[in-house]
Amino acid sequence: RSVGVGIPGQIEPGTGRVVHAVNLGVDELDLAAAVGPQLGVPVQVENDVKAAALGAHALHTRGGAPAPGSMAYLNLGTGIAAGIVSDGILWRGARGTAGEVGHISVDPNGPPCRCGQRGCIEAFAGGGAIAERWAQRSALPVRDVFDAADAGDPSARQLRAGLARGVAAAIRVLVLTADVDIVVLGGGVTALGDRLMTDVAAELAASAEASPFMRSLHLADRVELLPPGSPAAALGAALVGAEGDAAHDTQEALTHG
């Protein structure tokens, strides 16, 4: 009955057009118009991280635990971005940019970011940025950075510390701005598992130690890791497609009385 597609970039509200998919080299593409005629069913398009946020929320609800009133899904992949779901509804914002925490600058003197700013969270914690700064050919550069850091390599230790600081900064931003119940971490970088989480927990603990206010937020207790192999992204895209199909049916009913 319907197809939902999750893709990096901004989705123009009310359309299937994706713009500024920087990591894919796409400036502008009407994806729904390109895909829909090939499939013969309604096609809805959503930012991939926002789609995954919907899927992560749906899976969390079905996992036996009480459904969170609000959730942020923080994707740690080539880039850094988040999707925010409140009471089962995805928050897209006025222009579809809600959750783009990767491009919040946390250090104006930090490394350059692909967006044109310096010191963005993504410049510290994005897999693509880390790979560029590591500058060694590798199939799994972030893992290799962690391994080299464990072996005492100073540049690798600096990159690893920056990654933890960036992720911790994103968690703080999401809690301080949206006050979400939980922040779920997903994306390729989270394959590091406990190695990543230990570093991030240490960063959050350091900020809590320095500030009674930050300590009162219990940030470490509000962070979860998406289970390996979770279908959150695909499920979320399917839900986006079904949502659009339901809206289409409603419009049809109104049109025909």
Steps between C-alpha positions, in 0.01 A plus 500: 500500500782744567875549512699720736857606426750632751787701350764740636432869448216741562154411371294796386181494711201349321710371208721208406789732413835456673748788513845549650585129526863606536645157578337357184597790274131578436400867483136442403298194397126433474533143622128425526444606138791283388403188695118512507432431128738202510312337789142602432423576865511821709854585610585710805849632570652590836843579633663167583576586862149632565359180349728293723380700802142395425609139466706507819203644691265232362744222589554640849125508552474133402796390706310450824622824657258789551480721192711813555307824477785646299807356334794633305673262262860615450661350191878464509606417147680680220330809639320586824129576520200428720128440472259592780174316567247623756186299581560296186517808275816592311608859554622634165513872576393793283735409212583139577827576677402406857765272647793613281723511806807394301537854371496672836846649550641418843848641434544796261872419482441131433547300180318612183164340424360420155215742569747792499519562875774397740482279806162343426399189691519310170856623440602332827276192503392427142655185353579680175679786675700262720604295195618816320703618797645153563608494134591132493337262256275263687168320463411589861689822581319584826569154640863536393519836677379333821752217458784746437391708800513189718855444369598853606494689168463870602306614190262205533447578869414858410248386236345248737465760775342743254247238393390444860476873564293547186254223584466623857439854372223373270335317790511813714352712220212257446414483870544872564293608199230230474522343848447154350450205731769294326767539233550187290834472321515322165699501177818332382730654761300335780638163384785591736257418782642526850823657377301800380251506785773494767661810348168682465395411855830642628436829315148524641629421849763774472239762411278376785790523743562862404136614511225425751246596233638251248520239776128548568418398141636144545617496138680167517179330615310641202725351230443164332669314216291369211544120488728372219309407186194700601261564206414847636587687179305268266203480736493877538508552123210253463304691765562826312363336184196365682438840659495660156271227366253559784505873433433429132201278589362773727533760225326267254211452741464874549517567126228245422279588794 
